Amino acid sequence: MVLNSSRSSEESYLLHLLDECERGRPQVVCVSGAVAIGKTELLTAFCQQAADSGALVLSAVARPGDRDRPLGSFAQLLDRPGIPEEIREHLSASVSVIAAQPTYGTCTHPRSLLQDAALLADQVAALLSDLAGLGSVVLSIDDLQHMDCMSLQVLMQLLRRLTSGQVMIVFTEDAMVVPTHPVLRAEIGRHAGYSGIDLRPLEIEDIAGILGEYYEPELIDDLARYYQAQTGGAPLLVRALLDDHVAPESAGTVPDIDEPAAGPSFRGAVLAICMRWDDKTTAVAQAAAVLGDRADAHQVAKVLPCDLEHAQERLAALEATGLVGSGLLLRSARPVVLWNTPDQVRFDLRLRASRVLSAQGGVDQADRHAVPEPWSIDAFTEAARQAEEDYDSDQAAGLLDLAVAKAEEPAQKTALTVDLVRLQWRSDPSRAAAHLDDLLQSVDAGRLDGTDAVCLVRWLTWCGRFADADRVAGAVVTADSLGEQGTADLAALILVHGASLPSAAEWFSCLRADLDLLVQPPVDTKLLLGSGAQPGRFGLIAVAAFDHTQRVGADDLVIGHAEQVLANLPIDDETFEPIVLALRTLVLADRLRTAAQWTHVFLSEARARLAGYWQAVLTGLRAEIFLRSGDLVAALEWADRAFDLLSDAGWGVAIGQPISVGIRASAVTGGSAQAQWLRRPVPPQMDGTGYAIDYLAARAESELALGWVDEAAEDADHAAELAAGRFDLPTAVAVRSVQSAVAIERGEPERALELLGEQLRMPGSGGARVRGISLRLFAAALNGPTRADVLTESAGLLAHCGARYEQALTLAALGEIRSEEGAAEAASLVVRQALELAEKCGATVLYRRLRVLADELDLQIIDAAADLGPQPSPGIEQESSPPLHRAQHAARHREPPAPVHRGSLIESGNPSS
C-alpha cells in the first residue's frame, strides 16, 4: 500500500497503524522519499504523538559515518532509561567481540549472521515482548540505508520474530542515494504488517494550507502558484521561502511574485539539499544549471559526458526532491547550484555546453582546451553573459576571448571586442589595453560610434593616448550619434581630462544644444522627474553638478542632485563614471561624511563583483576623503591600498591620484614614508593632465616641508602653467596657495599677497576650505595686529568644513602670535587645541613643533606616543585595514630623500634616478 497524500494525511495514517499495533498486530512501516522531502519531519512528528499517547519510543538515527561502527544503530535504540542492565552489558560485549572479528570489515550481507549478533537479536526480541506487555513499543530508525551491517542483521532477525505483540517499527530511507540492502528490503516487504509511505513534493493545495496561516485568503491562490513554481513543492524550500517573506524586516509585506526567490533562507535551504547529494547527482545538477531552459537528459549526458540512462536516473532523483520539474532545474535553484560549483568545473561545463548547444547534438565531447568552432560564438557569448550575471568576470572574459578569436564577421567581432574590453577593464585596465588598437581600426572602418566610441575615448585617455583619443572623439561628435549616455560620458571626459585633449573646446561647441543648460547653474530640477530616471540623464546631472561645484562652488541644490544621482544609479560599467563624478562633487563640497558613506556602499559592491578598477578608483577617493578630514595615517593606508589594487600600467595617467594623497599625508606625518612616496615614478603621459597638476602641487608641499624651497618653487610654477585655462580651479587644486607658501618661505610677502588676492577673487574660492587656507597664508604674509583676526576667521572656516589638520596649522600660527604679543593665557588655550588636533591627525611634525611652543608657555602636556595614530573624523567611519600597512609605514626607506634638480615632470617622478 503506497500513499501519495498530504503530510497531515500521512500522519493520520501512521496513527491509524499505531492503533492497529495496540490491538496486538505488529506493524512495519517504511517512509521513503528523496532528500529533504520531509521524511525526518514526519517521523519526528509521529514519534512525538506516539509518546504523548503513552507508547514507549526507542529512536535511532543512522549516519553515513556509522556504517563501520558495529551495532552503532542498536546502541542508540537501547540507550535510554528502562532498558535492562544485562542487555546493555551484552550489547557492549557484542560490540567488542564483533569488532574483533577479522571479517567484520567485509561483512556486507545480513545473512552472514554472527553468533553474538544472533544472541543479541534474541535478547532484544524478548525485551520487546516484555515491554509490549506493558504497552505499545515504537522503534524509530531514521535513514535506514546508512545502518551498519550488524545492526541490519539484528533488525532482520527481529522482523522474523515479530509475529505478534504491540510493536511497531517505523523507518525512513532514501533508496535513490544509498540503496538499502536488498535482502533486508525483501525481508521487510514480506512482513504481514508492512506498509509503505512514499513522500512526494507538496501539492499546490498543501502549500496553500501552509500559506493560509500567514496571508489573507484572497492572496493565497496567486502566492501558492508562485511558491509552487519557485520551490517545486520541496517542503524545506517552501518553509525557507516563507521564512524570507515573514522575516522581521519583511513582515507585513506581500512578496513580489514576478521576482525569483533569492532570500538568504531560500539560498541556504537549496545549498543544504545540494550538500546531501552524492557526487554523480551533483554533477547532473550542475550540468542542468548550466544548460538552463535547454536542459534535458540527452543534453546533460552530452555535457558531462555520461550515459543517457545515468542522466535520466539522476534527473528522476532530483525531480523527486522538487528541484527538477518537467526535466528542468528550478530557475530559483540554478544560481545557488552554480555558486556552489568550483570555478574550473563551472568553466568546463559552460565550455562544453556551448559546443553541445551550438552543434545541436553533433558533438559528444569537448574540453576547455579545444579550439572553439565558428558556430560556438553565440553560445560562448550567452555563457559569458550568464557568468557575468554570476559575478564571475574572469570566466566571462575567457569565454568572450574565445568568441572574439573565432568571430569572422567584422561588425560582430567589433561588438564582441567592446564587450570584452569593458569586462576586462572592470577588473584591470592593463589587460584590456591590448585590444584598443583593434578598436581604433574599427573606428577607422566606421564600425564603432555612439556610446561605444566614447568609451574608447575614455579608455585611450586613461592610458595616456591623447592623440588617438582626440581623433576618435572628433569623429564621433560630428556624427551626432551620441545620445544622452554618450553626451554625459564625453562631457565628463572634458571636465576631468580637457586640458590634455587638444580639441576639448571644439567638442564642447559640438555637443547637443541642451548640454549648455546642464553644465551651467542652476541644474534643471525637472530632469529628476519622469524620464529623468534614465542612467544617461543622471549622468548628465552628475556632470552638471560637478562642473558647477568646480567653477562656482557648492550649494544645497547641487549637493542634492549629487546625492540623487548616487541614490538612483546602481554601479555598473555605464554608471560608474557618473557615480565617481557625484562622489567627487560631495568631496569638493566638503560633505565628507556623506561622501564616505556612499563610497563605502559602492566599495562593498565593487568588492563583491571583484571589480579591481572600481575598487582602485573608489579606494583612492576614500584616501582623499581621509586626507581632507585630517586622518593622515588612514589616508596613507588607503592610498597604499589603492596603489596596490592595480599595476602601474593599470592605473595609467590616474596613478597621480593615490600618489598625490600619499605625498601630502606623508609630508605631514614625516618619517621614512615621505621618501618612499616621493620616489614613486609616474608615467610621462601624465604630464599635462589634471592629475599632473595635483601631483606637482602635492610634491611642492612635501618639498617645502623638507626645506627644499627651490625645488618646491619649480614644481609649483609648473603646476600653475598646466592649470592655466580650464583647470585653473581653486576648488579642485588651489595652486596659488602652494605658490604663495613658497613665496613666504622665500621672503616675498608681496608676491604671496598678490597670488592669494587673485585666488580669493576667483569663482569657487568662497568655499570654507579654500578661503580658510588662503586666509592662513594671508596672515603669514601680513604684518600688524590684524593677523590674529584673520587667523581666527580662518580657524572657524576650517573647523566648519572638517579640515582638522588645516585647522591645527591655523591654531598653531595663532598661538605663536598670541605668545609674541605676551597673551600667555590666550596662547596656552590655542596651543592646547592645536596639540589635541595634531595628535588626533597623526601630524608628527606639527605636534613636535607645538611641543616646543608648549614648553615655552610652561604648559603641562602628557607626552603622546612617538608614533601618532589618527582618530576618525566625526561621522567618517574608519574601515579596518590589514596590519601590513602600518608596519610598512614604519619600515620603509630609512634614509631621508635628497633634493634633486628636475627639468620635467617625468624626471621628477623618480627623484632617486
Disulfide bonds with the S-S distance in Angstrom:
none
